[in-house]
Amino acid sequence: MSLDMDFVRKQFPGLSDAEVLMDNAGGSQICRQSIDRITDYLVRCNVQHGASYDRSKQSVAAADAGVEAARVLLNAKEKCEVTLGPNTTSLFLYLSLAMTSQVKKGQDIIVTNSDHEANVGCWKKLAARTGATVKEWKVNTTTWKHEIADLKALISDNTYLVTVTSCSNIIGEVNDIAAYAKLAHEHGALICTDAVAFAPHRAMDVQATGVDFHASSLYKVFGPHIGVLYGKKSRMLELPGINHHFITDEMIPGKFQPGGFCHELAAGCAGILDYLSAVAVHHDAAYEQKTPRERVEFAFELFTRQEDVLCEKFLAFLRGKPGVRIIGGAECAAGRVPTISFAKEGLRSSEAMAATDSRSIGIRYGHFYAWQLIHDLGLLESDGIIRVSMAHYNTEAEVDRVIAALDEVL
């Protein structure tokens, strides 16, 4: 079954035939259902939470529906395991601050060289505060994976935390998080994953991976500009809070939400689930009777089929270009998402933008906050990489437009 592109694109008011938007790894278009939920909240119940009057109760219910939607998207067991906040960077920072009293001098914290800085810098600062040792787990530039054998060489019973990306926002290869989590737990360590570049392309499942902490930015998953942090309930309860003193340590997730969270954007998160459910039911009416989680999984299966076609079409173009270096798998095999990064020998990545900007094609160049990876690949001086990041709502015709523009400069 193929994705009904006319139906899908009608759900995104920001899409048009005039522009090609393939900067989706930086932020997707927002679905109409999320816009409707936000508008409804602002018009109907935009008041403070926690009061006894009816409109305040309605406000709480609207935001709570967004939390429940995030729980379904994550496949978390309980809503209390879901912390909404400004973005992944901020949520990881909050988590690292909460861990300060837990880390002992001389313990190890493992970070990768392929992660967005959101899942690196805060842990290095945690190590500096506590006297922990930072170890770097490098990506294998042949397989473009973080190999478990390399993790085994770094980890020990002295390791407090392993941090790793579910899928690099540069490389586009899905890592084996469940295997990493199993190894971390065998050594008594925690594991924290950044799923920002994974979540728009595959259904998240924190129960299947077994991670302790996991974050994503829902504005890259067709929703509003808000982040979500999953924390296994037992792990969340172990940590001290970073909120006001009267918000006690058993009050989760509130103890990790200094200043609270944006209520209208939380309400908008429920629209993501509305959209995914609409896609599932439109393609198979039987899903009307299935659970929200089952509808999420089916929608993402449909998205993957569409994205695989786009991904292989563009990779085939790059494979035929002498001097082009693809960062990540050069073919669309299983586990490859359509976030495609590349560089051209003798060309500064910034120079390619003239060909695309003039044709209303939205792609980008740079290090994309994965500074360490671009440094290790020796590409900083040539303005980093060019990144074409597609989503399920992009079309083959749009890929053809990108190819035609880049064909002039590559």
RAZI-V525327 format. One record per residue. N is the residue number from 1. RES is the residue in three letters. PSI is psi as a letter, one per 40 degrees, with the letter a starting at -180 (* if undefined). BURIAL is b if it has 24 or more other ideal C-beta (glycine too) atoms within 12 Angstrom, else e. Layout:
N & RES & PSI & BURIAL
N & RES & PSI & BURIAL
//
This chain:
1 & MET & h & e
2 & SER & i & e
3 & LEU & h & b
4 & ASP & g & b
5 & MET & d & b
6 & ASP & d & e
7 & PHE & d & e
8 & VAL & d & b
9 & ARG & d & b
10 & LYS & e & e
11 & GLN & e & b
12 & PHE & g & b
13 & PRO & d & e
14 & GLY & e & e
15 & LEU & i & b
16 & SER & i & e
17 & ASP & e & e
18 & ALA & d & e
19 & GLU & i & e
20 & VAL & h & b
21 & LEU & h & b
22 & MET & f & b
23 & ASP & f & b
24 & ASN & d & b
25 & ALA & d & b
26 & GLY & e & b
27 & GLY & h & b
28 & SER & i & b
29 & GLN & i & b
30 & ILE & h & b
31 & CYS & i & b
32 & ARG & d & b
33 & GLN & d & b
34 & SER & d & b
35 & ILE & d & b
36 & ASP & d & b
37 & ARG & d & b
38 & ILE & d & b
39 & THR & d & e
40 & ASP & d & b
41 & TYR & d & b
42 & LEU & d & e
43 & VAL & d & e
44 & ARG & d & e
45 & CYS & f & b
46 & ASN & g & e
47 & VAL & i & e
48 & GLN & i & e
49 & HIS & i & b
50 & GLY & e & e
51 & ALA & i & e
52 & SER & e & e
53 & TYR & i & e
54 & ASP & d & e
55 & ARG & d & e
56 & SER & d & e
57 & LYS & d & e
58 & GLN & d & b
59 & SER & d & b
60 & VAL & d & b
61 & ALA & d & e
62 & ALA & d & b
63 & ALA & d & b
64 & ASP & d & b
65 & ALA & d & b
66 & GLY & d & b
67 & VAL & d & b
68 & GLU & d & b
69 & ALA & d & b
70 & ALA & d & b
71 & ARG & d & b
72 & VAL & d & b
73 & LEU & d & b
74 & LEU & d & b
75 & ASN & f & b
76 & ALA & i & b
77 & LYS & d & e
78 & GLU & i & b
79 & LYS & d & b
80 & CYS & e & b
81 & GLU & e & b
82 & VAL & h & b
83 & THR & h & b
84 & LEU & i & b
85 & GLY & a & b
86 & PRO & d & b
87 & ASN & i & b
88 & THR & d & b
89 & THR & d & b
90 & SER & d & b
91 & LEU & d & b
92 & PHE & d & b
93 & LEU & d & b
94 & TYR & d & b
95 & LEU & d & b
96 & SER & d & b
97 & LEU & d & b
98 & ALA & d & b
99 & MET & e & b
100 & THR & d & b
101 & SER & e & e
102 & GLN & d & e
103 & VAL & h & b
104 & LYS & i & e
105 & LYS & h & e
106 & GLY & e & e
107 & GLN & i & b
108 & ASP & i & b
109 & ILE & h & b
110 & ILE & h & b
111 & VAL & i & b
112 & THR & i & b
113 & ASN & e & b
114 & SER & e & b
115 & ASP & i & b
116 & HIS & i & b
117 & GLU & d & b
118 & ALA & d & b
119 & ASN & f & b
120 & VAL & d & b
121 & GLY & d & b
122 & CYS & d & b
123 & TRP & d & b
124 & LYS & d & b
125 & LYS & d & e
126 & LEU & d & b
127 & ALA & d & b
128 & ALA & d & e
129 & ARG & d & e
130 & THR & e & b
131 & GLY & e & e
132 & ALA & i & b
133 & THR & h & b
134 & VAL & h & b
135 & LYS & i & b
136 & GLU & h & b
137 & TRP & h & b
138 & LYS & i & b
139 & VAL & i & b
140 & ASN & h & e
141 & THR & e & b
142 & THR & d & e
143 & THR & e & e
144 & TRP & f & b
145 & LYS & i & b
146 & HIS & h & b
147 & GLU & h & b
148 & ILE & d & b
149 & ALA & d & e
150 & ASP & d & b
151 & LEU & d & b
152 & LYS & d & e
153 & ALA & e & e
154 & LEU & d & b
155 & ILE & i & b
156 & SER & i & e
157 & ASP & e & e
158 & ASN & e & e
159 & THR & h & b
160 & TYR & d & b
161 & LEU & h & b
162 & VAL & h & b
163 & THR & h & b
164 & VAL & i & b
165 & THR & h & b
166 & SER & d & b
167 & CYS & h & b
168 & SER & i & b
169 & ASN & e & b
170 & ILE & d & b
171 & ILE & d & b
172 & GLY & e & b
173 & GLU & h & b
174 & VAL & h & b
175 & ASN & i & b
176 & ASP & g & b
177 & ILE & d & b
178 & ALA & d & e
179 & ALA & d & b
180 & TYR & d & b
181 & ALA & d & b
182 & LYS & d & e
183 & LEU & d & b
184 & ALA & d & b
185 & HIS & d & b
186 & GLU & d & e
187 & HIS & e & b
188 & GLY & e & e
189 & ALA & i & b
190 & LEU & i & b
191 & ILE & h & b
192 & CYS & h & b
193 & THR & i & b
194 & ASP & h & b
195 & ALA & e & b
196 & VAL & d & b
197 & ALA & e & b
198 & PHE & d & b
199 & ALA & d & b
200 & PRO & e & b
201 & HIS & d & b
202 & ARG & i & b
203 & ALA & h & b
204 & MET & i & b
205 & ASP & g & b
206 & VAL & d & b
207 & GLN & d & b
208 & ALA & d & e
209 & THR & d & b
210 & GLY & e & b
211 & VAL & i & b
212 & ASP & d & b
213 & PHE & i & b
214 & HIS & h & b
215 & ALA & i & b
216 & SER & i & b
217 & SER & h & b
218 & LEU & e & b
219 & TYR & e & b
220 & LYS & e & b
221 & VAL & f & b
222 & PHE & e & b
223 & GLY & a & b
224 & PRO & i & b
225 & HIS & g & b
226 & ILE & i & b
227 & GLY & i & b
228 & VAL & h & b
229 & LEU & h & b
230 & TYR & h & b
231 & GLY & h & b
232 & LYS & h & b
233 & LYS & d & b
234 & SER & d & e
235 & ARG & d & b
236 & MET & d & b
237 & LEU & d & e
238 & GLU & d & e
239 & LEU & i & b
240 & PRO & i & b
241 & GLY & i & b
242 & ILE & e & b
243 & ASN & a & b
244 & HIS & i & e
245 & HIS & d & e
246 & PHE & e & e
247 & ILE & g & e
248 & THR & i & e
249 & ASP & e & e
250 & GLU & e & e
251 & MET & g & e
252 & ILE & i & b
253 & PRO & e & b
254 & GLY & d & b
255 & LYS & e & b
256 & PHE & e & b
257 & GLN & g & b
258 & PRO & h & e
259 & GLY & e & e
260 & GLY & a & b
261 & PHE & i & b
262 & CYS & h & b
263 & HIS & d & b
264 & GLU & d & b
265 & LEU & d & b
266 & ALA & d & b
267 & ALA & d & b
268 & GLY & d & b
269 & CYS & d & b
270 & ALA & d & b
271 & GLY & d & b
272 & ILE & d & b
273 & LEU & d & b
274 & ASP & d & b
275 & TYR & d & b
276 & LEU & d & b
277 & SER & d & b
278 & ALA & d & b
279 & VAL & d & b
280 & ALA & d & b
281 & VAL & d & b
282 & HIS & d & b
283 & HIS & d & b
284 & ASP & h & e
285 & ALA & d & e
286 & ALA & d & e
287 & TYR & e & b
288 & GLU & d & e
289 & GLN & e & e
290 & LYS & i & e
291 & THR & i & e
292 & PRO & d & b
293 & ARG & d & b
294 & GLU & d & e
295 & ARG & d & b
296 & VAL & d & b
297 & GLU & d & b
298 & PHE & d & b
299 & ALA & d & b
300 & PHE & d & b
301 & GLU & d & b
302 & LEU & d & b
303 & PHE & d & b
304 & THR & d & b
305 & ARG & d & b
306 & GLN & d & b
307 & GLU & d & b
308 & ASP & d & b
309 & VAL & d & b
310 & LEU & d & b
311 & CYS & d & b
312 & GLU & d & b
313 & LYS & d & b
314 & PHE & d & b
315 & LEU & d & b
316 & ALA & d & e
317 & PHE & d & b
318 & LEU & d & b
319 & ARG & d & e
320 & GLY & e & e
321 & LYS & h & b
322 & PRO & i & e
323 & GLY & e & e
324 & VAL & h & b
325 & ARG & h & b
326 & ILE & h & b
327 & ILE & g & b
328 & GLY & a & b
329 & GLY & h & b
330 & ALA & e & b
331 & GLU & i & e
332 & CYS & g & b
333 & ALA & i & e
334 & ALA & h & e
335 & GLY & e & b
336 & ARG & h & b
337 & VAL & i & b
338 & PRO & f & b
339 & THR & h & b
340 & ILE & h & b
341 & SER & i & b
342 & PHE & i & b
343 & ALA & i & b
344 & LYS & h & b
345 & GLU & h & e
346 & GLY & e & e
347 & LEU & h & b
348 & ARG & h & e
349 & SER & d & b
350 & SER & d & b
351 & GLU & d & e
352 & ALA & e & b
353 & MET & d & b
354 & ALA & d & e
355 & ALA & d & b
356 & THR & d & b
357 & ASP & d & e
358 & SER & e & e
359 & ARG & e & b
360 & SER & f & e
361 & ILE & h & b
362 & GLY & g & b
363 & ILE & i & b
364 & ARG & i & b
365 & TYR & i & b
366 & GLY & a & b
367 & HIS & e & b
368 & PHE & f & b
369 & TYR & e & b
370 & ALA & f & b
371 & TRP & d & b
372 & GLN & d & b
373 & LEU & d & b
374 & ILE & d & b
375 & HIS & d & e
376 & ASP & d & e
377 & LEU & e & b
378 & GLY & f & e
379 & LEU & e & b
380 & LEU & d & e
381 & GLU & e & e
382 & SER & f & b
383 & ASP & f & e
384 & GLY & a & b
385 & ILE & i & b
386 & ILE & h & b
387 & ARG & h & b
388 & VAL & h & b
389 & SER & h & b
390 & MET & i & b
391 & ALA & i & b
392 & HIS & d & b
393 & TYR & e & b
394 & ASN & i & b
395 & THR & i & b
396 & GLU & d & e
397 & ALA & d & e
398 & GLU & d & b
399 & VAL & d & b
400 & ASP & d & e
401 & ARG & d & b
402 & VAL & d & b
403 & ILE & d & b
404 & ALA & d & e
405 & ALA & d & b
406 & LEU & d & b
407 & ASP & d & e
408 & GLU & d & e
409 & VAL & e & b
410 & LEU & * & b
//
